C-alpha cells in the first residue's frame, strides 16, 4: 500500500506550484466583486435618500397649500417659512387670474395659490412649485 501511495504522489509532482497563483487570482476576483456590490449598495442608498428628501419636500408644499387655503383674508395667504434642518426656503404666492367667461365678462375673485420650495441641488439653485386654484 505504501508503494501505491508513492505512485500517486509522483503522478503530479508540479501541480502544487500554481496553488499560490490560483489563490491570488481568486482573491482578486472576489475583491472586485465585493467592491462592485458595495458601490451598487451605496448608489441605492443615495437614490433612496434623494427620493425621501423629495417626498418630504412635496408633503411640506402640500401642507403649506392647505394652511394657506384655510386663511380667511387674501393677504394672510402669502407667507414664507425656512426649514433650517434641510436648508429649504418655502414660500407662498397668490396671483389673481384675469379670466373672462363666454359672455366676455370678467371672472372676479379667482386666484392661483402657489407653494414654492427653493433649495440648492448639486451647487445650483433649484425650486419646486405646487399650485392650486382658489376663489375668494
N, C-alpha and C positions, 0 to 999 in steps of 0.2 A: 504494500500500500504506500509506502514511502517513495517507492520508485514512480508510482503513478503521480503522486503529488509533485515530485521533481519535474515530471514531464509537463504538467500543467503550468508550472512556474516558468519553464523555459519556452513555452509556446509563444508568449507575448512579452519579451523582455523589455522593449522600448515603449510600451503602452502607457506607462506611468509618467513619462516625461511631459506629456501635454496636460496633465491634470491641473497644474497651476494656471496655465494659459486659458483653459476652458473655464476655470473658476473666475478668473478676472473678466472674461467676456460675459459670463452670466451675470456677475455683479454689475457690470456696466449697463447691460440691457435692463436689468431690474431697476437700477438707479434712474435711468432715463424714463422708464415707465412711471416710477413714483413721482418724479418731478413734474411730468406731464399731468398726472392726476391731481397733484397739489395745485398747479396753475389753473386747471379746469374748475376745481372747487373754489379757488379764490375768485375767479371770474363770476361764478354763480352767486357767491356771497355779495360781491359788488353790485351785481344786477338786482339782487333782492333788496339791498339797502336803497338803491336808487328808486325802485318801484314803491317801496314803503314810504319814502320821502314824498314822492309824487302823490300817493294816495292820501297821506296826511295833509298835504297842501290843498288838494281838491276838497277834502272834507272840511277844512277850515274855511275855504272860499264859500262853500255851500252854507256853512253856519253863519258867515257874515251876511250873505244874502237874506237868510231867514231873519236874522236880527234886524237888518236894515228895513225889511218889508214890514216889520211889526211897529216901526216908529210911526207916530201919527202925523208929524209935520215933515214936509219935504226937506227942510233944512237939517233936520236931525238924521236923515238917511245917509248923509255924507260924513264919513269919519275914517280914521286910519288907526292901525294897530301895528306895533312892532313885536315880532316874535324873537326875543333875544337868544333863545336856545338854538333855533335853526338859522337865524340871520335873515329871515324873510320879512319884508315890509308889506303889510296888507292895507289896502285902502278901497273905499267905495266911491263911485261916481254916479251922478244922476244927470241924465241928458233928456231934455224934452224933445219929443218927436213932433215934427211938423207934417202931419199927415192930413190928407183930405179924403172925404168919402166920395162916393159916386156922384153925389149932387154938388161936388166941388165945395163943400162946407168943411171948415177945419175941425179936426177932432181934438178937443182940448183935454188936458189932464192925462195924456198918455206919455209915459217916460220909459227909458231904458235904464235899469239899475245894473251897474257893473261892479263886480268884486274883482280886484286886481292884486295879484301877488307878484312882487318884484324881488328878485334874488340873483345871485351870481352862480353861473354854471360854467365850469371849465375856464374861469377867469373872465368871462364875458357877462354883461348884464342881460338878464332874461326876464320874461314875465309870462304869467298865465292869467287868462281872463275868463270869467264866467259872467253871463248876463241873463237878465230876466225882464220881461215887460211888466210894468205896474201902472195902475190907473189911480190917480188921486184927484 
